Amino acid sequence: MTWPRSLMDTVRSGLTIERARLEPLAALRAAAGVAVVIGLSLSIASPSYAASAAFGAYSAGTSTFQRSWRPRKVIALVAGAGLGLSTFVGYLAMSHLALFLLLLAAWAFLAGMAWATGPTAGIVATTTVAMMLLTITLPTGVLEALEHAAVIAFGGVAQAALIWLFPIRRWGRHRDALADALAAVADYARRLREDPVAPFDPEPMITARSAAAVTPAQARRRPAALHGPRGLAERVRPTLAALADPRVGAPAEGPGRDRARQLLEAAADVLDAAARSIRRGAPAQVPSATREILRIDDENEESGADEEGGADVALEGPARQAAVQLAHLLTEVLEIADSSGRDLGPTSGADEGADEPPPLLRPTVFQLVPIVLRAMRRELYRDSPVFRHALRLAVVACLGYVLGSALPLGHGYWAPVTSVMVMRPDFHRTYSRAVARFAGTLVGVALATGAVQLTHPDAYLSGGLAVIAAALTYLLMRTGYAASQCTAAAYAVLLLGMGGEGWHQTVPDRVLLTLLGGVLAMLAYVAFPAWETPRLLDRLADWLAASGRYAAAVVRGYAEPGELPATDVRRTLLADRTAHADWNEAFDRAKREPVRHRGLTHAQAEEAQTALEAFGQAAMLLETHLPERGARPVPGAARFADALAADTERAARHVRERRRPGWDRAKEALVDWEADSTAEAVVQSGAELLVRPLDQLTTAVDRAPVERP
């Protein structure tokens, strides 16, 4: 993409208003926290203390709306403590410019490195940098600075207390993540009706797994409905693919295909019903006709037909086996969904079945410290996007502070605040947020100025209007950065007005310095970029290696039925899914960057992605029919698995080195395997499906021109 097209794309993205599910009750609760601290500070102390407390409560409330699976009150407390600490140490160093710039650079660098642990930690840490720049001018002494830091931290305590006193949709985000995963599998079932080899986006499953990780304390309180459906969704997805794929499942045409389409549509209806049930905490509502199609009601089970024949009579062989398995899995899904409306209490270890896997444990806040340090240390190399972002953040924060202080304008801190708040580790989000922040600031200060001109508010009325602006910011948080920045700019103007500064003192400065800060952030990325495009081959190689290990683990399951640990396939599948998601994110970013890859065009990248998706699909089909312990081993599977693992590892190195990958060992092992007439047809068909996409991958990444007639 060229620079003009890329800039136009970022402008459109920054000004886009997204349709999202609003959280009015949560927004009202967070705004009430801001109102409480403003009211207490005005009645007990002074407007300057009220401004500090309001900034702390507002920022702590904003952090609770970030995507995180930890309790919101914990996030509010941690954010409040970080905001108070940054204010205090910033004031201690501000009397000496060189010392303050050194502190600002170090603090901003650490905030940038916090992105190594995820966007939530990065955003909260960046907010502390902004708070340091905003509030250090309010105190006049060390004791007063300590008091301001305390009231800022009190803002986080107030938000946490309101969350504890007035809980809204307990486990709501976890329910939404699980419901989204079930809905994604339902959508996959519907797409398989039209395209039997349709790909599946792994992101909802990854998100649901992240949501399923809990601390020991959370594990004792987690609702029973959040235990089993994720694992069932994991098992339903390959079963759907095995049923729909005409190469190993239902035939491409005829009654069998019609029956498969009926089952896929019914499965989608059941999964959607289960998703709604878990999201709302109500029993699942599934039409009787859908149950009849799946033949999972009690009457048909008692009809005298055998287990397999009762489940389906129009399909044969592996397709019939997949239909039976699908019916049983959907029965379990419905049983859990039906109980979600009446069994919302926690489940203890004594209530769980003997075969229930242990919960995924998430470290506590204190246990997270060494994990964060290790994650930061892993990113300390020159080409790391996180390391480059941290350096940009440190340099731009200091440069913006110096320029803002040197200009004949008041409130020079707005320039570095804008820079640090819009900067992200990738190009597209940095530029789109810069555009959105400037546009939102223009509209927001205009609205705030109009409100001040009409009402001529005193400190209490200014505080009330600021609370309204904060409530609107929380409400619009997920609708786009431009919309939320509009009300956030109005909030800042009204809050400074509460401190006694007129609009004519703040509005022009805010607009000009916001523009300066946005320009600095954009120029910083041009001067020291972290383009994702040159890293595409590395991402592709990582995905290829992970997919090869997963496929080899599945094939080994046929060579040694039940002998290999069941965790091997699961572990390699999760690694493959993570690598796939990393590739998707990297490729999406690369398509929006104004640079080109010299060895891999976007068309080649899409072709390679299609090939690896087909490779993963074939491995998933084989996983569906893995034999149980005690089954007869499949001859040739072990050699093919070893050859496949060796070829994919070697090919991953060749892709990184921009060399042509080859698959000689896997093809030779497959030829020898096909010569054995005792092997099962479904296993050999799956092995052939594994090899075919590899040649497509070679064509996609090969730089030599392809001869055409």
C-alpha positions in Angstrom: 0.0 0.0 0.0 1.3 3.4 -0.9 1.7 6.3 1.6 -1.3 8.3 0.3 -3.6 5.2 0.4 -2.3 4.2 3.8 -2.9 7.6 5.2 -6.4 7.8 3.8 -7.1 4.4 5.3 -5.9 5.5 8.7 -8.0 8.6 8.5 -11.1 6.6 7.7 -10.3 4.1 10.4 -9.7 6.8 13.0 -13.0 8.6 12.3 -15.1 5.4 12.1 -17.9 5.0 14.7 -18.2 1.4 15.5 -21.4 -0.4 16.5 -20.8 -2.1 19.8 -22.8 -3.4 22.7 -22.9 -0.5 25.2 -22.7 -1.0 28.9 -24.8 1.8 30.4 -24.9 0.5 33.9 -21.1 0.0 34.1 -20.7 3.5 32.6 -23.1 4.9 35.2 -21.2 3.2 38.1 -17.8 4.5 36.9 -19.2 8.0 36.5 -20.6 7.7 40.1 -17.1 7.0 41.3 -15.9 10.2 39.6 -18.8 12.1 41.2 -18.1 10.8 44.7 -14.5 11.8 44.7 -15.2 15.2 43.2 -18.0 15.9 45.7 -15.9 14.8 48.7 -12.8 16.7 47.6 -14.8 19.9 47.0 -16.5 19.7 50.3 -13.5 18.7 52.4 -10.5 20.2 50.5 -10.2 22.6 47.5 -10.8 22.6 43.7 -7.2 21.6 43.0 -7.5 18.5 45.2 -10.8 17.8 43.5 -9.1 18.0 40.1 -6.4 15.5 41.1 -9.0 13.1 42.6 -11.1 13.4 39.5 -8.2 12.6 37.2 -7.4 9.6 39.3 -11.0 8.3 39.5 -11.5 8.9 35.8 -8.3 7.1 34.7 -9.0 4.2 37.1 -12.5 3.9 35.7 -11.2 4.0 32.2 -8.8 1.1 33.0 -11.7 -1.1 34.1 -13.2 -0.9 30.6 -10.1 -2.5 29.0 -10.2 -6.1 27.8 -9.0 -8.1 30.8 -10.2 -11.2 32.5 -9.2 -10.1 36.0 -11.8 -8.6 38.3 -12.5 -4.9 37.5 -11.9 -3.9 41.1 -8.4 -5.3 41.1 -7.6 -3.4 37.9 -9.0 -0.2 39.5 -6.9 -0.6 42.6 -3.7 -1.3 40.6 -4.3 1.6 38.3 -5.0 4.0 41.2 -1.8 3.0 43.0 0.2 3.5 39.8 -1.3 6.8 39.1 -0.6 8.1 42.6 3.0 6.9 42.5 3.7 8.5 39.2 2.3 11.8 40.4 4.4 11.8 43.6 7.8 10.8 42.0 7.1 13.2 39.1 6.7 16.1 41.5 9.8 15.2 43.4 11.9 15.5 40.2 10.2 18.4 38.5 12.3 21.1 40.2 15.3 20.0 38.1 14.5 19.8 34.4 17.3 17.4 33.5 16.3 15.1 36.4 12.6 15.2 35.5 13.4 14.4 31.8 15.5 11.5 32.9 12.7 10.2 35.1 10.1 10.8 32.4 12.2 8.9 29.8 12.7 6.0 32.2 9.0 5.9 33.2 7.8 6.1 29.6 10.2 3.4 28.5 8.9 1.0 31.2 5.4 1.9 30.2 6.2 1.0 26.6 7.8 -2.3 27.6 4.6 -3.1 29.6 3.1 -3.9 26.2 5.1 -7.1 26.3 2.5 -8.6 28.6 -0.5 -7.4 26.6 -2.5 -4.3 25.6 -4.3 -3.9 29.0 -1.0 -3.6 30.9 0.4 -1.3 28.2 -2.6 1.0 28.2 -2.7 1.3 32.1 1.0 1.9 32.3 0.8 4.6 29.6 -2.0 6.3 31.5 0.4 6.7 34.5 2.8 8.6 32.2 0.0 10.9 31.2 -1.0 11.4 34.8 2.6 12.3 35.7 2.5 15.1 33.1 -0.9 16.3 34.0 -0.8 16.6 37.8 2.8 17.5 38.7 1.9 21.3 38.4 -0.9 21.1 41.0 1.1 20.6 44.3 3.3 23.3 45.8 5.2 21.3 48.3 6.4 17.7 49.1 3.6 17.2 51.7 1.0 18.5 49.3 2.4 16.3 46.5 1.9 13.3 48.8 -1.6 14.4 49.6 -2.4 14.8 45.8 -1.0 11.3 45.2 -3.1 10.0 48.0 -6.3 11.5 46.6 -5.5 10.2 43.1 -5.0 6.7 44.5 -8.3 7.3 46.4 -10.0 7.7 43.1 -9.0 4.1 42.3 -10.2 2.9 45.7 -13.6 4.6 45.2 -14.0 2.9 41.8 -13.1 -0.5 43.3 -15.5 0.0 46.2 -18.4 0.8 43.9 -17.6 -2.3 41.8 -17.6 -4.4 45.0 -20.8 -2.8 46.3 -22.7 -2.8 43.0 -21.6 -5.7 40.8 -23.0 -5.8 37.3 -23.1 -9.1 35.4 -20.8 -11.1 37.5 -18.5 -13.1 35.2 -20.1 -11.2 32.3 -17.0 -10.9 30.2 -16.2 -14.6 30.7 -19.7 -15.5 29.7 -19.4 -13.3 26.6 -16.1 -14.9 25.6 -17.5 -18.4 25.9 -20.7 -17.4 24.1 -18.7 -15.8 21.3 -16.7 -19.1 20.9 -19.9 -21.1 20.6 -21.4 -18.6 18.2 -18.2 -18.8 16.1 -18.6 -22.6 15.8 -22.2 -22.1 14.9 -21.2 -19.7 12.1 -18.6 -22.2 11.0 -21.3 -24.9 10.8 -23.4 -22.7 8.5 -20.5 -21.9 6.3 -19.7 -25.6 5.9 -23.1 -26.1 4.4 -22.1 -24.0 1.4 -18.3 -24.5 1.5 -17.3 -28.0 2.9 -13.7 -26.9 3.3 -14.3 -23.4 4.8 -11.6 -22.1 7.1 -12.1 -21.4 10.8 -10.9 -18.2 12.5 -9.1 -19.4 15.7 -9.4 -16.0 17.5 -12.7 -16.8 19.4 -11.3 -20.0 20.7 -8.1 -18.3 21.9 -10.1 -15.6 23.6 -12.3 -18.2 25.3 -9.3 -20.1 26.5 -7.8 -16.9 27.9 -11.1 -16.2 29.7 -11.1 -19.7 31.2 -7.8 -19.1 33.0 -8.7 -18.2 36.6 -6.9 -17.6 39.9 -7.4 -20.2 42.7 -9.9 -17.8 44.4 -11.8 -17.4 41.2 -11.9 -21.1 40.6 -13.9 -21.5 43.8 -16.5 -19.0 42.7 -16.8 -19.6 39.0 -20.3 -20.5 37.8 -20.8 -24.2 36.8 -22.0 -23.2 33.4 -18.5 -21.8 32.5 -16.8 -25.2 33.1 -17.6 -27.5 30.2 -18.9 -25.8 27.1 -15.5 -24.6 25.9 -14.1 -28.1 25.8 -17.2 -29.3 24.0 -16.9 -26.5 21.4 -13.3 -27.6 20.8 -14.6 -31.1 20.1 -17.6 -30.1 18.0 -15.5 -28.1 15.5 -13.4 -30.9 14.1 -16.5 -33.2 14.1 -18.4 -30.6 11.9 -15.5 -30.5 9.5 -15.2 -34.3 9.3 -18.9 -34.5 8.5 -18.9 -31.8 5.9 -15.7 -32.6 4.0 -16.6 -34.8 1.0 -13.1 -36.3 1.0 -13.5 -38.1 4.3 -17.1 -37.3 5.2 -20.5 -37.0 3.5 -20.5 -37.4 -0.3 -20.4 -34.4 -2.4 -23.9 -35.0 -3.9 -27.0 -37.0 -3.1 -29.0 -37.9 0.0 -25.9 -38.1 2.2 -25.0 -34.5 1.4 -28.6 -33.3 2.0 -28.6 -35.1 5.3 -25.2 -33.5 6.2 -26.5 -30.1 5.4 -29.5 -30.7 7.7 -27.2 -31.8 10.5 -25.0 -28.8 10.1 -27.9 -26.3 10.2 -29.3 -28.0 13.3 -26.0 -28.0 15.0 -25.7 -24.3 14.3 -29.1 -23.7 15.8 -28.2 -25.7 18.9 -24.8 -23.9 19.3 -26.5 -20.5 18.9 -29.1 -21.4 21.5 -26.4 -22.5 23.9 -24.5 -19.2 23.3 -27.6 -17.1 24.1 -28.2 -19.3 27.2 -24.7 -18.8 28.6 -24.6 -15.1 27.7 -27.9 -14.4 29.4 -27.9 -17.0 32.1 -31.2 -18.5 31.0 -32.2 -22.0 29.8 -31.6 -22.8 26.2 -34.5 -22.7 23.8 -34.2 -25.2 21.0 -37.1 -25.9 18.6 -38.4 -29.5 18.7 -37.8 -29.8 15.0 -34.1 -29.1 15.5 -34.0 -31.8 18.2 -35.8 -34.2 15.8 -33.2 -33.6 13.1 -30.4 -34.4 15.5 -32.4 -37.3 17.0 -31.3 -36.5 20.5 -34.6 -36.5 22.3 -35.5 -39.3 24.7 -38.3 -40.8 22.6 -35.9 -41.6 19.7 -33.3 -43.0 22.0 -35.9 -45.5 23.3 -37.2 -46.4 19.8 -35.3 -49.6 19.7 -32.8 -48.5 17.0 -29.2 -49.2 17.7 -27.0 -46.4 18.9 -25.5 -45.6 15.5 -28.5 -46.3 13.4 -30.7 -44.2 15.6 -28.4 -41.2 15.2 -28.4 -41.3 11.4 -29.3 -43.7 8.6 -28.5 -41.7 5.5 -24.7 -41.6 6.0 -22.1 -44.4 5.9 -18.7 -45.0 7.1 -16.7 -42.1 8.6 -19.5 -39.7 7.8 -22.0 -41.8 9.8 -19.5 -42.0 12.7 -19.1 -38.2 12.6 -22.8 -37.7 12.7 -23.2 -40.0 15.7 -20.4 -38.2 17.5 -21.9 -34.8 16.7 -25.3 -35.8 18.1 -23.7 -36.9 21.4 -21.6 -33.8 21.7 -24.6 -31.5 21.0 -26.6 -33.4 23.6 -23.9 -32.5 26.2 -23.9 -28.9 25.0 -27.7 -28.7 25.6 -27.5 -30.3 29.0 -25.0 -27.7 30.2 -26.9 -24.8 28.5 -30.2 -26.0 30.1 -28.6 -25.9 33.5 -27.1 -22.4 33.1 -30.4 -20.7 33.9 -30.9 -22.4 37.3 -27.4 -23.5 38.4 -25.5 -20.2 38.5 -23.6 -20.9 41.7 -20.0 -21.8 42.1 -18.8 -25.4 41.9 -16.2 -26.8 44.2 -13.7 -29.5 43.5 -16.0 -32.0 45.3 -18.8 -31.3 42.9 -16.7 -31.8 39.8 -16.6 -35.2 38.1 -13.7 -37.5 38.4 -12.6 -36.9 34.8 -13.0 -33.1 35.1 -9.7 -31.5 34.0 -8.1 -29.1 36.5 -8.9 -25.4 35.9 -6.4 -23.2 33.9 -4.7 -21.2 36.6 -3.9 -17.5 36.2 -1.2 -16.0 38.4 -2.3 -13.5 41.1 -1.2 -9.8 40.9 1.9 -10.4 43.0 2.8 -13.6 41.2 2.5 -11.6 38.0 5.6 -9.4 38.8 8.3 -11.9 37.8 6.3 -13.0 34.8 6.1 -9.4 33.6 9.8 -8.9 34.1 10.6 -12.0 32.1 8.3 -10.9 29.3 10.0 -7.5 29.2 13.5 -9.1 29.1 12.4 -11.3 26.1 11.6 -8.1 24.2 14.9 -6.4 24.8 16.4 -6.7 21.3 16.7 -4.1 18.5 14.0 -5.4 16.1 11.3 -6.1 18.7 8.2 -4.0 18.0 7.7 -3.6 21.8 11.3 -2.4 22.4 11.0 0.1 19.5 7.7 1.3 20.8 9.2 1.9 24.3 12.1 3.9 22.8 9.7 6.0 20.7 7.5 6.6 23.7 10.5 7.7 25.9 12.0 10.1 23.2 8.6 11.6 22.2 7.5 12.2 25.8 10.6 14.1 26.6 10.7 16.0 23.3 7.0 16.9 23.6 7.5 18.2 27.1 10.4 20.4 26.1 8.6 21.8 23.1 5.3 22.3 25.0 7.2 24.2 27.7 9.1 26.3 25.3 6.1 27.5 23.3 4.3 30.7 24.4 1.3 28.7 25.4 -0.1 27.5 28.7 -0.6 23.8 29.6 2.4 22.7 27.6 1.9 19.2 29.0 -1.0 18.5 26.5 1.5 17.9 23.7 3.4 15.0 25.4 0.1 13.7 26.9 -1.4 13.4 23.4 1.7 11.7 22.1 1.9 9.0 24.7 -1.8 8.3 24.6 -2.1 7.8 20.9 1.2 5.9 20.3 0.9 2.1 19.9 3.4 -0.5 18.8 2.0 -0.7 15.3 1.7 1.9 12.5 -2.0 1.8 11.7 -3.3 2.2 15.3 -0.8 5.0 16.0 -1.9 7.1 13.0 -5.6 6.4 13.2 -5.6 7.3 16.9 -3.7 10.5 16.2 -6.3 11.6 13.7 -9.2 10.5 15.9 -7.8 12.3 19.0 -7.4 15.6 17.1 -10.9 15.4 15.6 -12.4 14.4 18.9 -10.6 17.2 20.7 -11.9 19.8 18.2 -15.5 18.7 18.7 -15.1 18.1 22.5 -13.7 21.5 23.3 -16.3 23.2 21.1 -19.1 21.4 23.1 -17.4 22.2 26.4 -16.9 25.8 25.4 -20.6 26.1 24.5 -21.7 24.6 27.8 -19.5 27.0 29.7 -20.7 30.0 27.8 -24.3 29.1 28.4 -24.2 28.2 32.0 -21.2 30.2 33.5 -20.7 27.4 36.0 -19.1 27.6 39.5 -16.9 24.9 40.8 -19.7 22.5 41.7 -21.6 22.9 38.4 -18.3 22.5 36.5 -17.8 19.3 38.5 -21.3 18.1 37.7 -20.8 18.7 33.9 -17.5 16.9 34.1 -19.2 13.9 35.6 -21.7 13.9 32.7 -18.8 14.1 30.2 -17.1 11.2 32.0 -20.2 9.1 31.9 -20.5 9.7 28.2 -16.9 8.7 27.7 -17.4 5.4 29.5 -20.5 4.8 27.6 -18.9 5.4 24.2 -15.6 3.7 25.1 -16.1 0.8 22.6 -17.7 2.8 19.8 -14.4 4.3 18.5 -11.6 6.4 19.7 -12.9 9.6 18.1 -16.2 9.4 19.9 -14.7 8.8 23.3 -12.1 11.5 22.8 -14.8 14.0 22.0 -16.3 13.6 25.5 -12.9 13.1 27.1 -11.7 16.5 25.8 -14.8 18.1 27.1 -14.2 16.4 30.5 -10.7 17.9 30.7 -11.8 21.4 29.8 -14.6 21.3 32.4 -12.3 19.9 35.1 -9.7 22.7 34.5 -12.6 25.2 34.6 -13.5 23.8 38.0 -10.0 24.7 39.1 -10.6 28.3 38.1 -9.2 28.5 34.6 -11.4 30.1 31.9 -12.2 28.4 28.7 -10.3 31.1 26.7 -7.1 29.9 28.6 -7.5 26.2 27.9 -9.3 25.7 24.6 -6.8 27.2 22.1 -3.9 25.7 24.0 -5.5 22.3 24.0 -6.2 22.3 20.3 -2.8 23.5 19.2 -0.9 21.3 21.6 -3.0 18.2 20.7 -2.1 18.8 17.1 1.6 19.1 18.0 1.5 15.9 20.0 -0.2 13.9 17.3 2.3 15.1 14.7 5.2 14.1 17.0 3.7 10.7 17.4 3.3 10.2 13.7 6.8 11.5 12.8 8.3 9.2 15.5 6.9 6.1 13.8 8.3 7.3 10.4 11.7 8.0 12.0 11.9 4.7 14.0 9.3 2.3 12.6 8.5 -1.3 13.5 7.0 -2.5 10.3 5.3 -5.8 10.4 5.7 -6.4 6.6 9.4 -7.6 6.7 8.5 -10.0 9.5 5.8 -11.9 7.5 8.1 -14.7 6.4 9.1 -15.3 10.0 5.5 -15.4 11.1 4.7 -17.8 8.2 7.6 -20.0 9.2 6.4 -20.1 12.8 3.0 -21.1 11.7 4.3 -23.8 9.3 6.5 -25.3 12.1 3.6 -25.3 14.6 1.2 -26.8 12.1 3.8 -29.5 11.2 4.2 -30.5 14.9 0.4 -30.7 15.3 -0.1 -32.8 12.2 2.8 -35.2 13.2 1.3 -35.6 16.7 -2.1 -36.5 15.2 -0.6 -39.1 12.8 1.4 -40.6 15.6 -1.8 -41.2 17.4 -2.7 -43.8 14.7 0.7 -45.5 15.0 0.4 -45.9 18.8 -3.3 -45.8 19.7 -3.6 -44.6 23.3 0.1 -44.9 24.0 1.1 -41.3 23.5 -0.1 -38.8 26.1 -3.4 -37.1 25.1 -1.8 -33.8 26.0 0.6 -34.0 23.0 -2.0 -33.4 20.4 -3.7 -30.8 22.6 -0.4 -28.9 23.3 0.6 -28.9 19.6 -2.9 -27.8 18.6 -2.8 -24.8 20.9 0.6 -23.8 19.6 -0.7 -24.1 16.1 -3.7 -22.0 16.9 -1.6 -19.3 18.5 0.8 -19.2 15.5 -2.2 -19.0 13.2 -3.6 -16.0 15.1 -0.2 -14.3 15.2 0.0 -14.7 11.4 -3.5 -13.3 10.9 -2.7 -10.2 13.1 0.6 -9.6 11.4 -0.8 -10.0 7.9 -3.7 -7.7 8.7 -1.2 -5.0 9.9 1.1 -5.5 6.9 -1.7 -4.9 4.5 -2.2 -1.4 6.0 1.5 -0.5 6.0 3.0 1.8 3.3 5.8 -0.6 2.7 6.3 -3.7 0.5 7.9 -7.0 1.1 10.6 -7.7 -1.5 10.3 -11.5 -1.2 6.5 -12.0 -0.5 3.7 -10.1 -2.1 0.3 -9.9 -0.6 -1.1 -12.2 -3.2 1.6 -14.8 -2.4 0.9 -14.4 1.3 -2.8 -15.0 0.8 -2.0 -18.1 -1.3 0.4 -19.4 1.5 -2.3 -18.7 4.1 -4.8 -20.7 2.1 -2.4 -23.6 1.8 -1.6 -23.7 5.5 -5.3 -23.5 6.4 -5.9 -26.5 4.2 -3.0 -28.3 5.9 -4.5 -27.6 9.3 -7.9 -28.7 8.1 -6.5 -32.0 7.0 -4.8 -32.6 10.4 -8.1 -31.7 12.2 -10.0 -34.2 10.1 -7.5 -36.9 11.1 -7.8 -35.9 14.8 -11.6 -36.5 14.6 -11.1 -40.2 14.0 -8.2 -40.9 16.3 -8.4 -44.5 17.5 -9.0 -45.4 21.2 -6.5 -47.2 23.4 -6.3 -50.9 22.4 -7.1 -50.3 18.7 -5.0 -51.9 16.0 -2.0 -49.7 15.1 -1.9 -48.3 11.6 1.2 -49.5 9.7 3.3 -46.7 8.2 1.9 -43.9 10.3 5.0 -43.6 12.6 7.4 -43.2 9.6 5.1 -40.7 7.9 4.7 -38.7 11.1 8.5 -38.5 11.6 9.0 -37.6 7.9 6.3 -34.9 8.1 7.8 -33.4 11.3 11.3 -33.3 9.8 10.2 -31.8 6.5 8.1 -29.0 8.1 10.9 -28.1 10.5 13.4 -27.9 7.6 10.9 -26.0 5.4 10.3 -23.5 8.2 14.1 -22.7 8.1 14.0 -22.5 4.3 11.1 -20.0 4.4 13.0 -17.8 6.8 16.0 -17.9 4.6 13.9 -17.3 1.4 14.8 -20.7 0.0 12.5 -23.1 -1.8 11.0 -25.6 0.7 10.8 -29.3 -0.2 8.8 -32.3 1.0 10.8 -35.3 -0.2 10.7 -37.3 3.0 7.0 -36.9 3.5 6.2 -37.9 -0.1 8.5 -40.9 0.0 6.9 -42.1 3.3 3.4 -41.6 1.8 4.3 -43.6 -1.3 5.5 -46.5 0.9 2.4 -46.2 3.1 0.1 -46.3 0.1 1.7 -49.6 -1.0 0.5 -51.2 2.2 -3.0 -52.4 1.4 -3.8 -53.1 5.1 -4.0 -49.4 6.0 -7.4 -47.9 6.6 -8.6 -45.8 3.7 -9.7 -42.9 5.9 -6.2 -42.6 7.4 -4.5 -42.7 4.0 -6.9 -40.2 2.6 -6.1 -37.9 5.4 -2.4 -38.3 4.9 -2.8 -37.4 1.2 -4.7 -34.3 2.2 -1.8 -33.3 4.4 0.7 -33.5 1.5 -1.3 -31.7 -1.2 -1.3 -28.2 0.4 2.5 -28.4 1.0 3.1 -28.1 -2.8 0.8 -25.1 -2.9 2.8 -23.5 -0.1 6.0 -24.1 -2.1 4.5 -22.4 -5.1 3.3 -19.5 -3.0 6.7 -18.7 -1.3 8.9 -19.6 -4.3 10.4 -16.5 -5.8 11.1 -18.1 -9.2 8.5 -17.3 -11.8 6.0 -20.0 -12.7 5.9 -21.0 -16.3 2.5 -20.4 -17.9 1.3 -21.5 -21.3 
